[in-house]
Amino acid sequence: MEVERADTGERLTMSAGWFFCASGYYRYDEGFTPDFPGRERFTGRIVHPQHWPEDLDYRGKRVVIIGSGATAVTLVPAMAETAGHVTMLQRSPTYIVPVPSEDRIANALPKLVGRTRAYAIARRKNIAKQRLVWRFCQQHPSAARRLIRHLNAKQLPKGFPVDEHFKPAYNPWDQRLCAVPDADMFTAIREGRASVVTDRIETFSERGIRLASGRELDADIIVTATGLKLLAFGGISLSVDGDKVALPQKVAFKGFMLNDVPNFAYMFGYTNSSWTLKVGLICEHFCRLLGYLDHHGYRICYPQLPGDMATRPLLGVAAGYVQRSADQFPRQGDHGPWRTCMDYRADYQTLRQGPVNDANLRLATASSVAAQLSA
């Protein structure tokens, strides 16, 4: 295997037995910004969070943050501490859940059972808690909606239009939930330092944003927290024997390899839980696979599809930033190791406890590779 790296016009070629891609799936040099009509007319400053300027001074300023995802709900309370006022402008609501910033059980356990055991217990507790919440939302969406609404209403001022601004059209965990530590965003709203507006943008104006309802939001600074762009494998171009790999035509195997692409592995984490939970299992399984290959003298390893198989998008998230880029990524199958699992318990059994060899894997020894090269 050869890896070519291009930096500042120079090209460096490296040889390796395996290529392990740990680039994630975000495009880090560019965020997503819709084409806002009249943008050039705005006389204030427009900022995208992915390119945050170090000299941005928002003290005492009127700030409008466009968006309602994790970036927006993080920025609102942070900027509201010193800004004149912060308005979160959203096209549609998102599920936002207040969570404690500290784990009291985890903090208390070391005094009772020692640090090592406390860490293990807290980790299992948090994994189980997250899994329970996700399954509850999947199996009882109506009850989950009512519970989240109750938590929101409890944190907001009396008479606040909860359903207008905090009642999404989709079910919980059809998209990711946004967590706000110690309800900090709700506190900013309750204290009058921040507000939420649910409306559509008609156009930017000289003073701010004119909405479809006719209302105008005055602003000194507009922050476009409008989403991310995805990029498969960091934009790396893969080829096998000179033929370019068409990623959308490939199928993921065990969530870390691609069919008919030898000695290539990658890691994606969970979209419904801690990213590193799955990454840890994948890395451990990959190391066991390397040990198996070394022990048996294999140099080449790749999965091969068992035949015709129904496929679906690799990332099963309904968020807009995922849907916009779904056709750039490999796909996943509908059963067995070709299905990218999003359940830690099932992955634990497959990746940590299960065997590394599989009927779908094709393996070749050093001698067989040499024979092919000399033929």
SERO-4910 file (N, C-alpha, C, O; in steps of 0.05 Angstrom, whole numbers):
BEGIN
 pado doro    nc1    nc2    nc3   cac1   cac2   cac3    cc1    cc2    cc3    oc1    oc2    oc3
  Met    A     17    -24      0      0      0      0     18     25      0     38     26     14
  Glu    A     10     45    -16     25     70    -17      6     93    -11    -17     93    -20
  Val    A     16    112      4      1    136     11     16    160      1     40    163      6
  Glu    A      2    176    -14     14    201    -25      3    225     -9    -21    227     -6
  Arg    A     21    241      1     13    265     15     23    290      1     47    292     -5
  Ala    A      5    308     -4     13    333    -18     11    356      2    -11    362     12
  Asp    A     34    369      8     35    392     26     51    414     12     73    409      3
  Thr    A     40    437     12     53    461      1     67    455    -26     89    464    -31
  Gly    A     52    441    -43     63    436    -69     82    412    -72     88    404    -94
  Glu    A     91    402    -49    109    379    -50     94    353    -46     74    352    -32
  Arg    A    103    332    -59     89    307    -58    108    286    -44    130    282    -53
  Leu    A     97    274    -23    112    254     -8     98    227    -10     74    226     -4
  Thr    A    112    207    -17    101    180    -19    111    163      4    135    161      9
  Met    A     92    150     18     99    133     41     87    105     35     66    102     23
  Ser    A    101     85     45     91     57     42     82     48     70     93     54     90
  Ala    A     61     32     69     49     22     94     35     -5     89     26    -11     67
  Gly    A     33    -21    110     19    -46    108    -12    -41    109    -27    -55     96
  Trp    A    -20    -22    125    -48    -15    128    -51     16    128    -33     30    135
  Phe    A    -75     25    120    -81     53    122   -106     55    140   -127     44    134
  Phe    A   -103     69    163   -124     72    182   -133    102    182   -117    119    189
  Cys    A   -157    107    175   -167    134    172   -183    143    196   -203    131    203
  Ala    A   -173    163    210   -186    173    234   -194    202    231   -190    218    248
  Ser    A   -205    208    207   -212    236    200   -239    245    209   -246    269    207
  Gly    A   -256    226    219   -283    233    225   -299    237    200   -292    227    179
  Tyr    A   -321    253    202   -336    257    177   -344    287    173   -361    293    156
  Tyr    A   -331    305    188   -337    333    184   -316    345    165   -293    337    163
  Arg    A   -325    366    151   -306    382    135   -298    405    152   -314    422    160
  Tyr    A   -273    406    159   -263    425    179   -256    453    168   -254    472    183
  Asp    A   -252    455    142   -244    480    131   -268    497    121   -264    520    113
  Glu    A   -292    486    123   -315    501    111   -341    491    124   -346    468    124
  Gly    A   -356    510    134   -383    504    145   -404    509    124   -398    518    102
  Phe    A   -429    502    131   -451    506    113   -465    532    118   -473    538    141
  Thr    A   -469    548     98   -483    573    100   -503    575     77   -494    575     54
  Pro    A   -529    577     82   -548    580     60   -544    607     45   -530    625     55
  Asp    A   -556    609     22   -554    634      7   -575    653     17   -598    651      9
  Phe    A   -568    671     35   -587    690     46   -591    714     28   -571    727     22
  Pro    A   -615    720     20   -620    743      3   -613    769     18   -618    771     41
  Gly    A   -600    787      3   -594    813     15   -570    813     34   -566    833     48
  Arg    A   -556    792     35   -534    790     54   -514    813     51   -504    823     71
  Glu    A   -509    821     27   -489    842     22   -499    870     32   -483    888     34
  Arg    A   -525    872     38   -535    898     47   -530    902     77   -530    925     86
  Phe    A   -526    881     92   -523    884    121   -497    900    127   -476    892    118
  Thr    A   -500    920    143   -477    937    149   -461    929    174   -440    939    180
  Gly    A   -472    909    188   -457    898    212   -438    876    204   -430    874    181
  Arg    A   -432    859    222   -413    838    218   -427    811    217   -444    805    234
  Ile    A   -419    794    198   -430    767    195   -408    747    201   -386    748    189
  Val    A   -413    728    219   -393    709    228   -404    681    226   -427    675    234
  His    A   -388    662    216   -394    634    217   -378    621    240   -354    626    241
  Pro    A   -390    606    258   -375    595    281   -350    579    273   -332    578    289
  Gln    A   -350    567    250   -327    551    242   -303    568    235   -280    558    234
  His    A   -308    594    232   -285    612    226   -288    636    245   -291    659    236
  Trp    A   -288    631    271   -292    651    291   -269    670    292   -246    661    297
  Pro    A   -273    696    288   -251    715    289   -242    721    317   -259    725    335
  Glu    A   -216    722    321   -206    727    348   -212    756    358   -213    761    382
  Asp    A   -216    774    339   -221    802    347   -250    809    350   -257    832    352
  Leu    A   -268    789    350   -297    795    351   -304    805    379   -301    790    399
  Asp    A   -313    830    381   -321    842    406   -351    846    406   -361    863    391
  Tyr    A   -365    830    421   -395    832    421   -405    843    447   -429    841    453
  Arg    A   -388    855    463   -397    867    489   -417    889    483   -411    908    468
  Gly    A   -441    887    495   -461    907    492   -475    907    465   -492    925    460
  Lys    A   -468    889    448   -479    889    420   -505    872    419   -510    854    435
  Arg    A   -520    878    398   -544    862    392   -535    839    373   -525    844    351
  Val    A   -539    815    382   -530    792    367   -554    774    359   -571    768    375
  Val    A   -554    767    334   -574    747    324   -559    722    315   -541    723    298
  Ile    A   -566    700    327   -554    674    320   -574    659    304   -596    652    314
  Ile    A   -567    653    279   -585    638    261   -579    608    265   -557    599    260
  Gly    A   -599    593    274   -596    564    278   -607    556    305   -612    572    322
  Ser    A   -610    530    308   -621    519    333   -608    492    340   -619    477    356
  Gly    A   -584    487    329   -570    462    335   -552    466    359   -554    485    374
  Ala    A   -534    446    362   -516    446    385   -498    471    386   -493    482    408
  Thr    A   -489    481    363   -472    505    363   -488    529    373   -478    544    389
  Ala    A   -512    532    363   -528    555    370   -535    555    400   -532    576    413
  Val    A   -544    532    411   -552    532    439   -528    534    458   -531    539    481
  Thr    A   -504    529    447   -480    534    463   -472    563    462   -464    575    483
  Leu    A   -475    576    439   -467    604    436   -486    623    451   -477    643    462
  Val    A   -512    616    451   -531    635    463   -524    642    492   -521    666    497
  Pro    A   -521    623    510   -515    631    538   -487    643    541   -482    661    558
  Ala    A   -468    633    525   -440    643    527   -439    673    518   -426    689    532
  Met    A   -452    680    496   -451    707    487   -469    725    503   -463    749    506
  Ala    A   -491    714    514   -510    730    530   -497    741    555   -509    759    568
  Glu    A   -475    730    564   -462    740    589   -453    769    586   -453    784    605
  Thr    A   -444    776    562   -434    804    558   -447    819    536   -444    843    534
  Ala    A   -461    806    518   -475    820    496   -498    836    506   -508    832    528
  Gly    A   -506    856    490   -529    871    498   -554    854    499   -570    855    518
  His    A   -558    839    478   -580    819    477   -573    799    455   -562    806    434
  Val    A   -581    774    459   -577    752    440   -603    741    432   -619    733    449
  Thr    A   -608    739    406   -633    727    395   -625    702    379   -610    704    361
  Met    A   -637    680    386   -634    655    371   -656    654    351   -680    650    358
  Leu    A   -650    657    325   -670    656    304   -670    628    291   -649    620    280
  Gln    A   -692    614    293   -694    587    282   -717    585    263   -738    597    266
  Arg    A   -712    569    242   -733    563    223   -753    544    235   -777    546    229
  Ser    A   -743    525    251   -761    505    264   -747    497    290   -723    498    292
  Pro    A   -763    489    310   -752    482    336   -735    456    336   -737    439    318
  Thr    A   -719    454    357   -702    431    362   -707    422    390   -714    438    408
  Tyr    A   -704    396    395   -706    386    423   -682    394    439   -659    388    432
  Ile    A   -687    409    460   -665    419    477   -671    410    506   -692    415    517
  Val    A   -652    396    517   -656    383    543   -636    394    564   -612    393    559
  Pro    A   -645    404    586   -626    413    607   -614    388    621   -628    369    628
  Val    A   -588    389    625   -574    368    639   -555    380    660   -545    402    656
  Pro    A   -549    366    682   -530    376    701   -502    376    690   -494    358    675
  Ser    A   -486    396    697   -459    398    687   -440    379    702   -418    373    692
  Glu    A   -448    370    725   -432    352    741   -447    326    747   -472    327    751
  Asp    A   -433    305    747   -445    279    754   -440    274    784   -419    266    793
  Arg    A   -461    279    800   -458    277    829   -451    248    838   -436    245    857
  Ile    A   -463    229    825   -457    201    832   -427    195    827   -414    183    844
  Ala    A   -418    203    803   -390    197    796   -371    212    815   -350    202    822
  Asn    A   -379    236    823   -362    251    842   -361    240    870   -341    243    884
  Ala    A   -383    227    878   -385    216    905   -372    188    907   -363    180    929
  Leu    A   -373    173    885   -364    145    886   -335    140    895   -330    122    910
  Pro    A   -316    157    887   -288    152    895   -284    150    925   -267    135    935
  Lys    A   -299    165    940   -297    164    969   -307    138    981   -300    130   1003
  Leu    A   -325    125    965   -338    100    975   -323     75    966   -320     56    981
  Val    A   -315     75    940   -304     50    929   -276     54    917   -265     34    906
  Gly    A   -265     78    918   -239     82    906   -241     92    877   -262     88    865
  Arg    A   -220    105    867   -222    118    841   -225     98    818   -241    103    800
  Thr    A   -210     76    819   -211     57    797   -239     45    794   -250     44    772
  Arg    A   -250     34    816   -276     22    814   -298     43    809   -317     38    795
  Ala    A   -294     67    820   -313     89    816   -315     96    786   -337    100    776
  Tyr    A   -292     97    773   -292    103    744   -308     82    729   -324     89    711
  Ala    A   -302     57    735   -315     35    720   -346     35    725   -361     32    706
  Ile    A   -354     40    749   -383     41    756   -396     65    742   -417     62    730
  Ala    A   -383     88    743   -395    112    731   -397    109    701   -416    118    688
  Arg    A   -377     96    689   -377     92    660   -400     74    652   -415     80    633
  Arg    A   -404     52    666   -426     34    660   -453     47    665   -472     44    649
  Lys    A   -454     63    686   -479     77    692   -486     96    669   -510     98    661
  Asn    A   -467    111    660   -472    131    639   -479    118    612   -496    128    597
  Ile    A   -466     96    606   -473     81    582   -501     70    583   -516     73    564
  Ala    A   -508     59    606   -535     48    609   -556     71    609   -578     67    597
  Lys    A   -550     93    621   -569    116    621   -574    126    593   -597    130    585
  Gln    A   -552    130    578   -556    140    551   -572    120    534   -589    128    518
  Arg    A   -566     94    536   -579     74    521   -609     73    528   -626     70    511
  Leu    A   -615     76    554   -643     76    563   -658    100    552   -681     97    543
  Val    A   -646    124    552   -659    147    541   -664    144    512   -686    150    502
  Trp    A   -645    134    497   -648    131    468   -670    111    462   -687    115    444
  Arg    A   -670     88    476   -691     68    471   -718     78    479   -738     72    466
  Phe    A   -720     93    501   -745    104    509   -756    123    488   -780    122    482
  Cys    A   -739    140    477   -748    158    456   -757    143    431   -776    151    417
  Gln    A   -743    121    424   -750    106    400   -776     91    404   -792     89    385
  Gln    A   -780     79    427   -803     62    432   -828     77    442   -850     68    438
  His    A   -823    100    455   -846    115    466   -843    145    459   -839    161    477
  Pro    A   -844    151    433   -838    179    425   -858    199    436   -850    221    443
  Ser    A   -883    192    438   -903    211    449   -897    218    478   -898    241    486
  Ala    A   -891    197    494   -884    202    522   -858    218    524   -856    235    542
  Ala    A   -839    213    507   -814    227    507   -818    257    500   -806    274    513
  Arg    A   -836    262    481   -842    290    474   -854    305    497   -847    327    503
  Arg    A   -873    292    511   -886    304    534   -866    310    557   -867    331    569
  Leu    A   -848    291    561   -828    294    582   -809    317    576   -804    334    594
  Ile    A   -799    319    552   -781    340    544   -795    367    546   -783    387    555
  Arg    A   -820    368    537   -836    393    539   -839    402    568   -836    426    574
  His    A   -844    383    585   -847    389    614   -821    401    625   -821    420    640
  Leu    A   -798    389    618   -772    398    627   -767    427    617   -756    444    631
  Asn    A   -774    432    591   -770    459    580   -788    479    594   -779    501    602
  Ala    A   -814    473    597   -833    492    609   -825    498    638   -829    521    647
  Lys    A   -814    479    651   -805    483    679   -783    504    681   -781    517    702
  Gln    A   -767    506    660   -744    524    661   -750    552    650   -735    571    654
  Leu    A   -773    555    635   -779    579    622   -798    597    638   -812    587    655
  Pro    A   -799    623    631   -817    641    646   -847    632    643   -854    620    623
  Lys    A   -863    639    662   -891    633    661   -904    647    637   -899    671    632
  Gly    A   -920    632    622   -933    643    599   -916    642    574   -925    651    552
  Phe    A   -892    632    575   -875    631    552   -887    612    531   -897    590    539
  Pro    A   -887    619    505   -899    602    484   -881    577    478   -867    577    458
  Val    A   -882    558    496   -865    534    494   -869    520    467   -850    513    454
  Asp    A   -894    516    460   -899    500    436   -891    514    410   -885    501    390
  Glu    A   -890    540    410   -881    555    387   -851    552    382   -842    550    359
  His    A   -836    552    404   -807    553    401   -792    527    409   -769    524    402
  Phe    A   -806    509    423   -792    485    432   -809    459    427   -808    441    443
  Lys    A   -824    459    405   -840    435    398   -833    427    370   -847    436    351
  Pro    A   -813    410    366   -805    402    339   -826    385    325   -844    374    338
  Ala    A   -825    385    298   -844    369    283   -837    339    282   -854    323    275
  Tyr    A   -813    333    290   -804    305    289   -803    293    317   -806    308    337
  Asn    A   -798    267    319   -797    254    345   -769    256    357   -750    259    343
  Pro    A   -767    254    384   -741    255    396   -722    233    386   -731    210    382
  Trp    A   -698    240    381   -677    223    370   -681    215    341   -666    198    331
  Asp    A   -701    226    327   -700    224    298   -677    241    288   -664    236    268
  Gln    A   -671    262    304   -647    278    302   -635    279    330   -648    272    349
  Arg    A   -610    287    331   -596    288    357   -610    308    376   -621    329    367
  Leu    A   -610    302    402   -619    320    422   -597    340    429   -573    332    429
  Cys    A   -604    365    434   -585    384    444   -586    386    474   -607    389    485
  Ala    A   -563    383    487   -562    385    516   -551    412    524   -531    422    513
  Val    A   -563    425    544   -553    450    555   -546    446    584   -564    440    600
  Pro    A   -520    449    591   -512    444    619   -524    463    638   -523    488    635
  Asp    A   -535    452    660   -547    468    681   -568    488    670   -572    509    681
  Ala    A   -581    480    648   -602    496    636   -593    525    630   -609    543    632
  Asp    A   -567    528    623   -557    556    620   -571    572    598   -574    596    602
  Met    A   -580    559    576   -594    575    556   -621    584    566   -629    606    561
  Phe    A   -635    566    581   -661    573    592   -658    596    613   -675    613    615
  Thr    A   -636    595    628   -631    616    647   -628    643    634   -638    663    643
  Ala    A   -613    643    611   -609    668    596   -636    679    586   -640    703    586
  Ile    A   -653    661    577   -680    670    568   -696    680    591   -709    701    589
  Arg    A   -696    665    613   -712    673    636   -703    700    648   -720    715    658
  Glu    A   -678    706    646   -667    732    656   -669    754    636   -660    777    642
  Gly    A   -679    749    612   -683    770    592   -658    777    576   -658    796    561
  Arg    A   -636    761    580   -612    767    565   -612    754    537   -596    761    520
  Ala    A   -631    736    533   -633    722    507   -662    717    501   -679    717    519
  Ser    A   -668    713    475   -695    707    467   -694    688    443   -673    684    431
  Val    A   -717    676    437   -719    657    414   -741    668    395   -762    676    404
  Val    A   -735    667    370   -754    675    349   -756    652    329   -736    643    319
  Thr    A   -780    642    324   -784    621    304   -798    633    280   -822    639    281
  Asp    A   -784    635    258   -794    648    234   -776    642    211   -755    630    215
  Arg    A   -783    650    187   -767    646    164   -754    673    155   -767    694    158
  Ile    A   -730    672    145   -717    696    136   -727    703    108   -726    687     89
  Glu    A   -735    728    106   -743    739     79   -719    751     66   -713    745     42
  Thr    A   -704    768     80   -680    780     70   -664    793     92   -675    800    113
  Phe    A   -639    796     87   -622    813    104   -628    842     97   -634    848     74
  Ser    A   -625    859    116   -629    888    111   -604    902    121   -585    890    131
  Glu    A   -603    928    118   -581    944    128   -577    941    158   -555    940    169
  Arg    A   -600    939    172   -599    939    202   -601    911    214   -596    908    238
  Gly    A   -607    891    198   -610    864    210   -623    845    191   -614    840    169
  Ile    A   -645    833    200   -659    812    185   -689    817    184   -701    821    205
  Arg    A   -700    817    160   -729    820    158   -741    792    154   -732    777    137
  Leu    A   -761    785    170   -773    758    171   -797    756    153   -809    777    145
  Ala    A   -805    732    148   -829    727    131   -854    739    144   -873    746    129
  Ser    A   -855    741    170   -878    752    184   -879    782    182   -899    794    190
  Gly    A   -858    795    171   -857    823    170   -841    836    192   -834    860    191
  Arg    A   -835    821    213   -819    831    235   -790    835    226   -780    820    209
  Glu    A   -777    854    238   -749    859    232   -733    856    258   -740    868    279
  Leu    A   -711    841    256   -693    837    279   -668    855    274   -653    851    256
  Asp    A   -665    875    291   -641    892    290   -617    877    301   -619    863    321
  Ala    A   -594    881    288   -570    867    297   -545    883    290   -544    896    270
  Asp    A   -526    881    308   -499    891    302   -482    868    292   -464    873    275
  Ile    A   -487    844    301   -472    820    293   -492    798    287   -511    793    302
  Ile    A   -488    784    264   -504    761    257   -485    737    256   -465    737    242
  Val    A   -492    716    272   -476    691    272   -492    670    258   -514    663    265
  Thr    A   -480    659    236   -494    639    220   -486    611    230   -469    598    218
  Ala    A   -500    602    251   -496    575    262   -514    556    247   -531    543    258
  Thr    A   -510    556    221   -529    543    202   -521    514    194   -533    503    176
  Gly    A   -501    503    207   -495    476    202   -467    470    193   -451    488    189
  Leu    A   -462    445    189   -436    434    181   -437    422    154   -459    416    143
  Lys    A   -414    417    143   -412    401    118   -397    376    125   -379    376    142
  Leu    A   -405    354    113   -392    329    118   -372    323     95   -375    333     73
  Leu    A   -352    308    101   -331    301     82   -322    272     88   -311    267    109
  Ala    A   -326    254     69   -319    226     74   -289    223     74   -275    230     55
  Phe    A   -279    211     96   -251    204     99   -232    227     93   -211    223     81
  Gly    A   -240    251    102   -222    274     99   -217    282     70   -198    297     65
  Gly    A   -233    273     51   -229    280     23   -207    263     10   -199    270    -12
  Ile    A   -198    242     23   -177    225     12   -188    210    -13   -210    200    -12
  Ser    A   -172    209    -34   -179    194    -58   -166    167    -56   -142    164    -57
  Leu    A   -183    146    -55   -173    119    -53   -173    105    -80   -191    110    -96
  Ser    A   -154     88    -84   -153     72   -109   -142     44   -103   -125     41    -85
  Val    A   -151     25   -117   -142     -3   -115   -132    -12   -142   -147    -13   -161
  Asp    A   -106    -19   -143    -94    -27   -169    -98     -7   -191   -103    -14   -214
  Gly    A    -97     19   -183   -100     40   -203   -129     49   -209   -133     69   -222
  Asp    A   -148     33   -199   -176     40   -203   -187     56   -180   -185     47   -157
  Lys    A   -198     79   -185   -208     96   -164   -232     83   -150   -249     71   -163
  Val    A   -232     85   -124   -254     74   -108   -278     93   -107   -275    116    -99
  Ala    A   -301     84   -117   -325    101   -116   -339     95    -89   -353     75    -86
  Leu    A   -335    113    -70   -345    109    -43   -375    103    -42   -383     85    -27
  Pro    A   -392    117    -56   -421    112    -54   -429     84    -63   -451     75    -57
  Gln    A   -411     70    -77   -417     43    -86   -406     22    -67   -409     -2    -72
  Lys    A   -393     30    -46   -381     12    -26   -400      8     -3   -417     25      3
  Val    A   -397    -15     11   -413    -21     34   -395    -26     58   -375    -40     56
  Ala    A   -403    -15     80   -387    -17    105   -389    -44    117   -411    -57    117
  Phe    A   -367    -54    128   -366    -80    141   -358    -76    170   -337    -65    176
  Lys    A   -375    -84    189   -371    -81    218   -366    -52    225   -356    -46    247
  Gly    A   -374    -34    208   -371     -5    214   -343      5    213   -338     27    224
  Phe    A   -323    -10    201   -296      1    200   -280     -8    176   -256     -1    174
  Met    A   -292    -24    157   -278    -31    132   -298    -29    109   -322    -27    113
  Leu    A   -287    -29     84   -304    -26     61   -300    -51     43   -277    -61     40
  Asn    A   -321    -60     30   -319    -83     13   -299    -78    -10   -299    -57    -23
  Asp    A   -282    -98    -14   -263    -99    -37   -242    -77    -36   -230    -70    -56
  Val    A   -238    -65    -12   -216    -45     -9   -197    -57     11   -202    -56     35
  Pro    A   -175    -69      2   -156    -83     20   -140    -65     38   -132    -43     31
  Asn    A   -137    -75     62   -119    -63     82   -126    -33     87   -108    -17     91
  Phe    A   -151    -27     87   -161      0     94   -181     -2    116   -200    -18    114
  Ala    A   -178     14    136   -197     14    159   -202     43    166   -186     61    161
  Tyr    A   -225     48    178   -232     75    187   -247     73    213   -254     51    222
  Met    A   -252     96    225   -268     95    250   -288    117    250   -282    141    246
  Phe    A   -313    110    254   -335    128    259   -347    121    286   -349     97    292
  Gly    A   -355    140    301   -367    135    327   -397    134    325   -408    132    303
  Tyr    A   -410    135    348   -439    134    349   -451    161    342   -439    182    349
  Thr    A   -474    161    329   -489    186    325   -510    190    346   -523    211    347
  Asn    A   -514    170    363   -534    172    384   -523    169    412   -537    165    431
  Ser    A   -496    171    414   -483    168    440   -456    181    438   -449    194    419
  Ser    A   -440    176    458   -412    186    458   -397    174    434   -397    150    430
  Trp    A   -384    191    419   -369    183    395   -347    163    403   -344    143    388
  Thr    A   -334    167    425   -310    151    431   -318    123    441   -301    105    442
  Leu    A   -343    119    449   -351     92    458   -346     72    436   -335     51    440
  Lys    A   -355     78    412   -352     60    389   -323     60    379   -313     39    372
  Val    A   -311     83    379   -283     85    370   -265     66    386   -248     53    375
  Gly    A   -269     65    412   -253     47    429   -257     18    421   -237      3    419
  Leu    A   -282     10    416   -287    -18    408   -275    -24    381   -264    -45    377
  Ile    A   -277     -5    362   -266     -9    335   -236    -12    337   -225    -31    324
  Cys    A   -223      5    351   -194      4    353   -184    -22    366   -164    -34    357
  Glu    A   -198    -31    386   -191    -56    399   -195    -80    380   -178    -97    378
  His    A   -217    -80    365   -223   -101    346   -202   -101    324   -193   -122    315
  Phe    A   -195    -77    314   -176    -75    293   -148    -86    302   -135    -99    286
  Cys    A   -140    -80    326   -115    -90    336   -115   -120    339    -95   -133    333
  Arg    A   -138   -131    347   -140   -161    348   -139   -173    320   -127   -194    316
  Leu    A   -151   -159    301   -149   -168    273   -121   -168    263   -112   -188    251
  Leu    A   -106   -147    269    -78   -146    260    -62   -169    273    -45   -181    260
  Gly    A    -67   -174    299    -54   -197    312    -60   -223    299    -42   -240    296
  Tyr    A    -85   -227    291    -93   -252    278    -79   -254    251    -69   -276    244
  Leu    A    -78   -232    236    -65   -233    210    -35   -240    212    -24   -256    197
  Asp    A    -22   -227    232      7   -232    236     12   -261    244     30   -274    235
  His    A     -5   -271    262     -2   -298    272     -4   -319    249     10   -339    249
  His    A    -21   -314    229    -25   -333    208    -11   -325    182    -14   -339    162
  Gly    A      5   -304    183     21   -297    160      5   -283    137     15   -283    114
  Tyr    A    -17   -272    143    -33   -259    122    -23   -230    119    -17   -216    138
  Arg    A    -23   -221     93    -15   -194     87    -38   -177     77    -38   -153     80
  Ile    A    -57   -190     64    -79   -176     52   -105   -185     65   -110   -208     71
  Cys    A   -122   -165     71   -148   -171     83   -169   -151     73   -164   -126     73
  Tyr    A   -191   -161     64   -213   -143     56   -239   -159     58   -240   -183     54
  Pro    A   -261   -145     63   -287   -159     63   -299   -160     35   -294   -142     18
  Gln    A   -314   -181     29   -327   -184      3   -356   -189      7   -365   -205     24
  Leu    A   -372   -174     -8   -401   -177     -5   -410   -205    -12   -400   -218    -30
  Pro    A   -430   -215      3   -439   -243     -2   -457   -245    -26   -466   -267    -32
  Gly    A   -464   -224    -40   -482   -224    -62   -499   -199    -62   -493   -179    -49
  Asp    A   -522   -200    -75   -540   -178    -76   -550   -173    -47   -559   -192    -34
  Met    A   -550   -148    -39   -559   -142    -12   -571   -113    -13   -559    -95    -24
  Ala    A   -593   -111      0   -606    -84      2   -588    -66     19   -576    -75     39
  Thr    A   -585    -41     12   -569    -23     26   -585      2     34   -606      7     23
  Arg    A   -573     18     52   -585     43     60   -562     62     68   -539     53     70
  Pro    A   -568     87     73   -547    106     79   -531     98    104   -542     85    122
  Leu    A   -505    104    104   -487     96    125   -495    110    151   -495     98    173
  Leu    A   -502    136    150   -509    151    173   -539    154    175   -551    169    160
  Gly    A   -551    140    194   -580    140    196   -590    163    213   -604    158    233
  Val    A   -584    187    206   -593    211    220   -608    228    201   -599    232    178
  Ala    A   -631    239    210   -648    255    192   -640    284    191   -653    300    177
  Ala    A   -618    292    205   -610    320    205   -603    329    176   -593    314    160
  Gly    A   -608    355    171   -603    366    144   -574    363    135   -569    357    112
  Tyr    A   -555    368    153   -527    367    145   -519    339    137   -500    335    121
  Val    A   -532    318    148   -526    291    140   -540    285    113   -527    273     96
  Gln    A   -565    293    110   -579    287     85   -566    301     61   -567    290     39
  Arg    A   -554    324     65   -542    339     43   -518    324     32   -510    327      9
  Ser    A   -505    307     49   -480    294     41   -482    264     39   -461    251     35
  Ala    A   -505    253     43   -508    223     45   -497    209     20   -487    187     22
  Asp    A   -500    221     -4   -492    208    -28   -462    209    -33   -452    198    -53
  Gln    A   -447    221    -15   -418    221    -17   -405    199     -1   -380    195     -3
  Phe    A   -420    185     15   -409    166     34   -416    137     25   -434    133      9
  Pro    A   -401    118     35   -408     90     31   -436     84     42   -448    102     55
  Arg    A   -446     61     38   -472     53     48   -469     31     68   -447     21     72
  Gln    A   -490     23     81   -490      0     98   -510    -20     89   -530    -13     76
  Gly    A   -506    -46     97   -525    -67     90   -548    -68    109   -551    -51    127
  Asp    A   -565    -88    105   -589    -90    122   -588   -113    142   -608   -118    156
  His    A   -564   -126    144   -563   -148    163   -533   -154    170   -515   -147    155
  Gly    A   -530   -168    192   -504   -179    199   -482   -158    202   -487   -135    209
  Pro    A   -458   -167    195   -435   -148    199   -435   -125    178   -419   -107    181
  Trp    A   -453   -126    159   -455   -105    139   -473    -82    149   -475    -61    136
  Arg    A   -485    -86    171   -502    -65    183   -486    -50    204   -475    -62    222
  Thr    A   -484    -23    201   -469     -7    219   -486     -3    244   -506     12    245
  Cys    A   -477    -16    266   -493    -16    290   -489     10    306   -468     22    306
  Met    A   -511     18    319   -510     42    336   -518     35    364   -529     52    379
  Asp    A   -514     11    372   -520      1    399   -495    -10    413   -483    -29    403
  Tyr    A   -487      2    435   -462     -5    448   -462    -34    457   -442    -48    454
  Arg    A   -484    -44    468   -485    -71    477   -481    -91    455   -466   -110    458
  Ala    A   -494    -87    432   -491   -105    409   -462   -103    398   -450   -123    391
  Asp    A   -451    -78    397   -424    -75    387   -404    -88    406   -384    -99    397
  Tyr    A   -409    -87    432   -392    -99    452   -389   -129    446   -367   -140    447
  Gln    A   -412   -142    440   -412   -170    435   -398   -177    409   -384   -197    407
  Thr    A   -401   -160    389   -389   -165    363   -360   -158    362   -343   -173    353
  Leu    A   -353   -134    371   -326   -123    367   -307   -131    389   -283   -134    384
  Arg    A   -317   -134    414   -299   -141    436   -299   -171    441   -278   -183    445
  Gln    A   -323   -183    442   -324   -211    449   -325   -230    425   -318   -253    427
  Gly    A   -333   -220    402   -335   -237    378   -308   -242    364   -289   -227    370
  Pro    A   -307   -262    347   -282   -268    333   -275   -247    312   -293   -233    302
  Val    A   -250   -244    306   -242   -224    285   -244   -236    257   -249   -222    238
  Asn    A   -240   -263    255   -243   -275    229   -272   -278    222   -289   -280    240
  Asp    A   -279   -277    197   -307   -277    189   -308   -289    161   -290   -287    145
  Ala    A   -331   -302    155   -334   -315    129   -334   -294    106   -329   -302     83
  Asn    A   -340   -269    112   -340   -249     92   -312   -237     86   -309   -222     66
  Leu    A   -292   -244    102   -265   -233     98   -249   -250     78   -251   -275     79
  Arg    A   -235   -237     61   -216   -251     43   -188   -245     52   -181   -221     54
  Leu    A   -172   -266     56   -145   -263     67   -125   -275     48   -130   -295     35
  Ala    A   -101   -263     47    -80   -273     30    -54   -272     45    -48   -253     60
  Thr    A    -37   -293     42    -11   -295     55     10   -280     39      5   -273     16
  Ala    A     33   -276     51     56   -263     37     64   -279     13     70   -268     -8
  Ser    A     65   -306     15     73   -323     -7     54   -322    -31     63   -321    -54
  Ser    A     28   -321    -25      9   -319    -46     10   -292    -60      6   -291    -85
  Val    A     15   -271    -45     18   -245    -57     42   -244    -75     41   -233    -97
  Ala    A     65   -255    -65     89   -256    -81     85   -271   -107     95   -263   -128
  Ala    A     70   -293   -106     65   -310   -129     49   -294   -150     54   -296   -174
  Gln    A     29   -278   -140     13   -262   -158     30   -241   -172     26   -235   -195
  Leu    A     48   -229   -156     65   -207   -167     84   -217   -188     91   -203   -207
  Ser    A     94   -242   -184    114   -253   -203    101   -266   -227    115   -272   -247
  Ala    A     75   -270   -226     61   -284   -249     59   -265   -273     48   -273   -294
***
